Amino acid sequence: KKGFGIPLSRWLTGSLCDLVRSYIYRFDINDYFPRAFVDSLWSKRQFRSIWMVFMFSSWQETWAKGKI
């Protein structure tokens, strides 16, 4: 068996770019991921790390907002 990759670079620079940016630059996750850190991920094109920040932000908004 072999896994398959997902087209993160295409998603994050294309159709999902605005959505992802709206989540990873949210004010309430600044304590976890400062804007300078997120900016450096974009400039270095570290799409896997950007995706992880996006997933955390999405999880935090849905399940943990106000609880952590």
C-alpha positions as CSV (number, residue, x, y, z in Angstrom):
1,K,0.0,0.0,0.0
2,K,1.1,3.5,-0.7
3,G,-0.4,6.7,0.4
4,F,-1.0,9.7,-1.8
5,G,-0.1,13.3,-1.5
6,I,-2.5,16.2,-1.5
7,P,-1.8,19.2,-3.8
8,L,-1.2,21.7,-1.0
9,S,0.8,24.1,-3.1
10,R,-1.9,24.3,-5.7
11,W,-4.7,24.7,-3.0
12,L,-2.9,27.3,-0.9
13,T,-1.9,29.4,-3.9
14,G,-5.2,28.9,-5.7
15,S,-8.8,28.1,-4.7
16,L,-8.3,27.9,-1.0
17,C,-5.9,30.8,-0.6
18,D,-8.3,33.4,0.7
19,L,-10.0,31.0,3.1
20,V,-6.7,29.7,4.5
21,R,-5.4,33.3,5.0
22,S,-8.6,34.3,6.8
23,Y,-8.0,31.5,9.3
24,I,-4.2,31.6,9.8
25,Y,-4.2,35.4,10.4
26,R,-7.1,35.4,12.9
27,F,-6.4,37.7,15.9
28,D,-7.3,35.1,18.5
29,I,-4.6,32.6,17.4
30,N,-1.8,35.2,17.4
31,D,-0.6,33.9,20.8
32,Y,0.0,30.5,19.3
33,F,1.2,31.6,15.8
34,P,2.5,35.2,15.7
35,R,1.9,37.0,12.4
36,A,5.7,37.2,11.7
37,F,5.9,33.4,12.0
38,V,3.0,32.9,9.6
39,D,4.5,35.4,7.2
40,S,7.8,33.5,7.2
41,L,6.0,30.3,6.4
42,W,4.4,31.9,3.3
43,S,7.7,33.5,2.2
44,K,9.5,30.1,2.5
45,R,6.5,28.4,0.8
46,Q,6.3,25.9,3.7
47,F,2.8,24.7,2.6
48,R,2.7,21.7,4.9
49,S,3.3,23.9,8.0
50,I,0.7,26.5,6.7
51,W,-1.8,23.7,6.4
52,M,-1.2,22.6,10.0
53,V,-1.7,26.2,11.2
54,F,-4.9,26.3,9.2
55,M,-6.2,23.0,10.6
56,F,-5.4,24.2,14.2
57,S,-7.2,27.5,13.6
58,S,-10.2,25.7,12.2
59,W,-10.3,23.3,15.1
60,Q,-9.8,26.1,17.6
61,E,-12.7,28.1,16.2
62,T,-15.0,25.1,16.1
63,W,-14.2,23.2,19.2
64,A,-12.0,25.2,21.6
65,K,-12.9,28.8,21.3
66,G,-13.2,30.3,24.8
67,K,-12.2,26.9,26.4
68,I,-8.4,27.1,26.1
